[in-house]
Amino acid sequence: NILDALYDMRFDDCTPVEENCIPPILEGRDVMGVAQTGTGKTAAYLLPILSMLDDGGYPKDAINCIIMSPTRELAQQIDQAVYGGNDGNRYDQEIKSLRLGADVIIATPGRLISHLQMGNVDMSRVSFFILDEADRMLDMGFSEDIMSIAKNLPKECQTIMFSATMPTKINALARTLLKNPVEIKLAVSKPAE
C-alpha cells in the first residue's frame, strides 16, 4: 500500500537518508541518524513504520508509535498532531485518542508529559519511539522530559533518533535510549537544496 501511494505521488528515488535508514528500521533495529533538516528524515522513519503498521499485528486499542518533536510547528509539519495551546474541543479529542489508542501520536515533550502526569497515556505497548531533531529538543531543555517519557516505554520498543548534529550530550542520550543502534551519518555540512 505504501509503495503504491508513493508511486502515485511520483516518488521514484530515495534520498540518501531514506535509502540508508529504511532497511534497518524495517529489520527492527534501533537507528541513530545524523542528517540536516530538509534531507528527507521524516519519510525515512515514517514510511517504514507506516508500512509495518499497515501489515498489521499491532494492537488497535494501544498507542503504537510516538514521535517526539521539539515544537508545535514541527509536529504540525509531521502531521496534524497532538500539540498544546489549542481550544478545549481539540483537547478532548486528544484525550480520547490517547486513551482509546492510535497508530501514531506526534507530540512535543511538554505536552506528552502533562498527559502522562494526568494518567491519559498508557505507553506500555508502544512499538516505535522516534525522537526527531533530538539536538533541538536538548537545546530547548527537554532532556529530563525525554528521559521520563522513555521510562514508560516497554523494553522491546524500537527507538529511532534523528539529529542534525552529534554533540556529546546527543551521544550520551543515544547510549541511554538506543539498543545496539545502526548509526547513519550523512552530509552534516549543509542542508538540502
RAKACOR-V40111 format. One record per helix or strand of 3 or more residues. SS is the DSSP state (helix for helix, strand for strand). FROM is the first residue (numbers start at 1). TO is the last residue. If there is no record, write none. Layout:
# RAKACOR-V40111
[[SS:FROM:TO] [SS:FROM:TO]]
This chain:
# RAKACOR-V40111
[[helix:2:8] [helix:16:26] [strand:31:34] [helix:41:55] [strand:63:68] [helix:72:78] [helix:88:100] [strand:102:107] [helix:109:117] [strand:128:131] [helix:134:139] [helix:143:150] [strand:158:163] [helix:168:177] [strand:182:185]]
